[in-house]
Amino acid sequence: MNKLYFTIAILGTIAISSCSDTKSYAELLNEENQCVNAFLAEHRVEDKIPADTVFEVGPTAPYYKLDEDGNVYMQVLDKGSDSRPEKGDKVYFRYRRYNLNYYDLSIGPDANIWTGNANNMNNDPVFFLFDDYYTAQSYQFGEGIQYPMKYLGYSCIVNLVIKSQAGPENDMARVTPYLFRISYHKPAL
């Protein structure tokens, strides 16, 4: 009789766990890759940064893969000034971001569901410390938003595709990829 109860208990546990609506982390990563690939399929993509770091600029410029894992892609809209930050410098930024899980190939990014601080000048300024991933002010945004400043100057404007692994902690936990439009600014004296 004990074997029967044990067998029923095992089968019940298996049945309950197999009916779960939750997805595994691997499944979420696969879906994230599909979302990003669907977006990038609509654009030119370069797998390498130009050797001379002279990027094509404008809305038809390609998305450049910025890291070897393919977690960050950058399209340069404006290359900005020749002045670049040094390690530890404050870099202020304004951004809008769009959750690529909602991307619709037929209409592109829906203007109504972008979020961020780009359109509200009343917000406190947002910044990170360049090439510093250990202070709270920097790591809260993830490492992906800092990549453009390795190649471009202040006042640049870019579109960035950032997979969760290079994004903020909340995006990592939810495995959410985003398209960002970011402008980077030097601190006022």
C-alpha positions, -999 to 999 in steps of 0.1 A, spaced: 0 0 0 29 24 8 43 18 -27 9 28 -42 8 61 -22 45 67 -31 38 61 -68 7 83 -68 26 111 -50 55 109 -76 30 110 -105 11 139 -90 43 159 -85 54 152 -121 19 162 -134 19 194 -114 54 204 -125 48 196 -161 17 219 -162 37 249 -150 33 281 -171 68 293 -161 96 291 -187 131 280 -180 159 305 -181 172 288 -213 137 293 -229 137 329 -220 172 335 -234 161 318 -266 130 341 -269 152 371 -262 175 360 -291 146 356 -314 133 391 -305 167 407 -311 173 388 -343 138 398 -357 147 435 -350 182 432 -364 170 413 -395 153 446 -406 187 465 -405 222 461 -418 245 445 -392 283 446 -390 299 419 -369 330 440 -363 338 475 -352 356 494 -381 394 490 -376 398 528 -377 367 533 -356 352 555 -382 315 545 -381 288 551 -407 264 577 -393 227 583 -397 194 565 -396 205 540 -423 238 532 -407 244 496 -398 242 482 -363 277 474 -351 282 444 -328 301 459 -298 309 428 -278 320 393 -287 289 377 -271 265 398 -292 247 414 -263 251 450 -275 247 465 -310 251 502 -318 238 524 -346 255 558 -347 231 587 -354 255 615 -345 292 609 -336 293 638 -312 324 658 -304 361 647 -303 360 650 -265 358 616 -248 355 607 -211 383 591 -191 379 564 -166 358 576 -136 344 607 -154 307 614 -150 287 609 -182 252 623 -182 227 608 -206 192 611 -218 174 580 -231 143 564 -244 139 527 -244 116 502 -261 110 467 -250 118 445 -280 94 418 -268 67 442 -282 84 448 -316 61 443 -345 78 439 -379 49 454 -397 49 488 -379 83 490 -361 87 503 -326 54 518 -313 60 554 -303 35 550 -275 54 525 -254 89 541 -253 100 549 -217 129 569 -202 139 604 -193 146 619 -228 113 639 -230 112 651 -194 137 678 -186 124 681 -151 139 647 -141 170 646 -121 200 642 -143 210 606 -148 247 596 -151 272 568 -148 309 568 -141 327 559 -172 345 525 -173 333 519 -137 310 490 -132 313 487 -94 296 518 -80 258 517 -77 254 548 -99 271 529 -128 260 493 -125 224 501 -120 222 508 -157 242 478 -168 274 479 -188 258 481 -223 250 518 -221 287 527 -216 300 509 -247 294 539 -271 316 562 -251 346 539 -257 344 549 -294 324 582 -296 326 617 -281 303 636 -258 270 648 -275 268 616 -296 235 600 -302 231 563 -308 205 536 -310 216 506 -289 201 471 -288 210 457 -254 202 422 -244 195 415 -208 230 402 -200 244 437 -206 214 457 -192 202 467 -158 197 441 -132 159 441 -135 162 434 -172 186 405 -165 162 390 -141 133 393 -165 155 385 -196 142 415 -214 160 430 -245 157 468 -252 162 492 -280 176 524 -265 181 558 -281 207 576 -260 224 610 -260 255 614 -239 266 647 -223 296 662 -205 289 676 -171 284 713 -170 312 732 -154 
